[in-house]
Amino acid sequence: MPKTNLGKWSVGLILVMFVLLFIGSSLTDSLYESVPAGSTILADIIGRPALALSMLVGFGAGISALVTGLISILKKKERALLVYVSTLVGAALTLFLIAEFLFPH
């Protein structure tokens, strides 16, 4: 278990990220089943606001978990495995988002 407050925040933010991404993906199947996806991010936010906002806040939580985890590990000398895992998950999410913006499909 994390000992520092930043380590606890990092683990908590990763859990929040997973919950929000799960909620967002379930909204796709239930609430917005008949609404088509927008061609741009702004069009998608306007067309499906609850889905887009839950996903965006989830991505923000993942990136925040990366930052707080790095600060906790580097400055506060946190050594808890959960903090390392949450930092790695946040880093993977960040790399995924960078790749999506650089190479859209």
ABEGO torsion letter per residue (X at the ends): XBABAAAAAAAAAAAAAAAAAAAAAAAAAAAAAABBBBABAAAAAAABAAAAAAAAAAAAAAAAAAAAAAAAAAAAGBABAAAAAAAAAAAAAAAAAAAAAABBX
